[in-house]
Amino acid sequence: MKNYFINSLLVFAFYFFISGCSTSQQGTEDEKQVYIFDEVPEEKTIEAPTTGEYPSLMEAYYVVQIGAYSNEDKANEFAEISRTKTNYKCSVVYSESLKLHLVQIIPFFKSRTEAEEVRNNLWKLSEFVDAWIVTVNK
């Protein structure tokens, strides 16, 4: 009987040890981030936003995009972190068609070569390996 009691106590203690060391993640929908760049997407045309620093819209121009979030606060937080880790200005704009808050490098670029140079520099930092270029046409 004494061995049964000791074995039961050890099993009970082992159970609490194992369950106490396990992690459980709980989060709300607002805390979850949505990343829309598992792969660098194909170039696509987007409508030019009505605010921000933009070149003439009479010809195509290029936008280096570094993030897309469903939550505006997360987009602004990422933009602020990006400003401190790079020498680039960032803008957060809401895309009505995508229903996402886009984090973009500003100003936009008149040539794709300039945009590629910025994107390639960003790729050297682990936080920006998913940066891509969006072509905007009038």
PLY file of the C-alpha trace (Angstrom):
ply
format ascii 1.0
element vertex 138
property float x
property float y
property float z
element edge 137
property int vertex1
property int vertex2
end_header
0.00 0.00 0.00
2.87 2.34 0.84
4.45 1.72 -2.62
1.09 2.39 -4.29
0.80 5.72 -2.45
4.37 6.75 -3.37
3.89 5.72 -7.03
0.61 7.62 -7.20
2.24 10.67 -5.67
5.11 10.50 -8.19
2.70 10.14 -11.13
0.65 13.05 -9.79
3.78 15.22 -9.37
5.04 14.25 -12.85
1.67 15.22 -14.37
1.80 18.69 -12.74
5.38 19.16 -13.83
4.59 18.30 -17.45
1.38 20.35 -17.61
3.04 23.30 -15.87
5.85 23.40 -18.44
3.60 23.39 -21.48
2.75 26.63 -23.21
-0.60 27.74 -24.38
-1.00 30.69 -26.64
-4.16 32.64 -26.45
-4.83 35.64 -28.61
-7.62 37.67 -29.97
-8.36 38.27 -33.60
-6.96 41.82 -33.24
-3.56 40.49 -32.15
-3.09 38.25 -35.18
-1.10 39.64 -38.09
-1.88 38.82 -41.67
1.09 38.64 -43.99
0.22 38.76 -47.64
3.66 38.08 -49.03
4.60 34.44 -48.71
6.09 34.81 -52.19
7.06 37.95 -54.04
3.87 38.58 -56.03
3.82 39.26 -59.73
3.90 42.88 -60.73
0.46 44.38 -60.80
-1.08 47.75 -61.38
-2.68 49.59 -58.47
-4.70 52.77 -58.22
-2.66 55.71 -57.01
-3.67 56.86 -53.53
-4.79 60.46 -53.19
-2.35 61.35 -50.38
1.38 61.11 -49.92
4.49 61.94 -51.92
3.94 60.81 -55.49
5.59 61.57 -58.82
3.60 62.67 -61.84
0.89 60.16 -62.71
1.23 60.73 -66.46
3.57 57.72 -66.72
4.18 54.48 -64.87
6.08 54.57 -61.59
7.27 52.01 -59.07
6.45 51.45 -55.41
8.57 49.39 -53.02
6.08 47.75 -50.70
7.32 46.19 -47.48
4.13 45.04 -45.78
0.37 44.57 -45.95
-1.77 44.31 -42.83
-5.44 43.89 -42.06
-4.93 45.86 -38.84
-4.02 49.57 -39.13
-2.23 49.66 -35.77
0.04 46.76 -36.79
0.79 48.49 -40.11
1.71 51.74 -38.34
3.85 49.84 -35.82
5.73 48.07 -38.62
6.20 51.36 -40.49
7.67 52.99 -37.37
10.06 50.07 -36.82
11.02 50.23 -40.50
11.83 53.93 -40.26
14.23 53.25 -37.39
15.95 50.28 -39.07
16.38 51.85 -42.52
17.17 55.25 -43.97
13.89 55.28 -45.89
10.63 57.10 -45.22
7.56 54.86 -44.97
3.91 55.52 -45.65
0.83 53.54 -44.62
-2.07 53.72 -47.08
-5.34 51.79 -47.09
-6.18 49.88 -50.26
-9.94 49.75 -50.67
-9.69 47.04 -53.34
-7.44 44.79 -51.20
-8.97 45.78 -47.83
-5.43 46.03 -46.44
-3.16 48.68 -44.95
-0.08 48.83 -47.19
3.33 49.86 -45.86
5.32 51.48 -48.67
8.64 53.25 -49.10
8.27 56.90 -50.14
8.82 58.72 -52.38
7.98 56.38 -55.26
10.45 55.80 -58.07
10.38 56.90 -61.71
12.49 53.94 -62.88
12.26 50.30 -62.01
16.05 50.17 -61.63
15.92 52.66 -58.75
13.13 50.69 -57.07
15.04 47.41 -57.49
18.12 48.94 -55.88
16.11 49.97 -52.80
14.32 46.61 -52.64
17.61 44.72 -52.95
19.10 46.79 -50.11
16.07 45.98 -47.97
16.42 42.26 -48.72
19.75 42.35 -46.84
17.79 42.88 -43.60
15.85 39.87 -42.31
12.73 41.95 -41.56
12.40 42.96 -45.22
13.12 39.79 -47.21
9.54 39.89 -48.49
9.71 43.44 -49.91
8.42 43.67 -53.46
7.84 46.21 -56.21
4.41 47.29 -57.42
4.10 49.03 -60.79
1.54 51.84 -60.86
0.12 53.09 -64.17
-2.27 55.91 -65.00
0 1
1 2
2 3
3 4
4 5
5 6
6 7
7 8
8 9
9 10
10 11
11 12
12 13
13 14
14 15
15 16
16 17
17 18
18 19
19 20
20 21
21 22
22 23
23 24
24 25
25 26
26 27
27 28
28 29
29 30
30 31
31 32
32 33
33 34
34 35
35 36
36 37
37 38
38 39
39 40
40 41
41 42
42 43
43 44
44 45
45 46
46 47
47 48
48 49
49 50
50 51
51 52
52 53
53 54
54 55
55 56
56 57
57 58
58 59
59 60
60 61
61 62
62 63
63 64
64 65
65 66
66 67
67 68
68 69
69 70
70 71
71 72
72 73
73 74
74 75
75 76
76 77
77 78
78 79
79 80
80 81
81 82
82 83
83 84
84 85
85 86
86 87
87 88
88 89
89 90
90 91
91 92
92 93
93 94
94 95
95 96
96 97
97 98
98 99
99 100
100 101
101 102
102 103
103 104
104 105
105 106
106 107
107 108
108 109
109 110
110 111
111 112
112 113
113 114
114 115
115 116
116 117
117 118
118 119
119 120
120 121
121 122
122 123
123 124
124 125
125 126
126 127
127 128
128 129
129 130
130 131
131 132
132 133
133 134
134 135
135 136
136 137
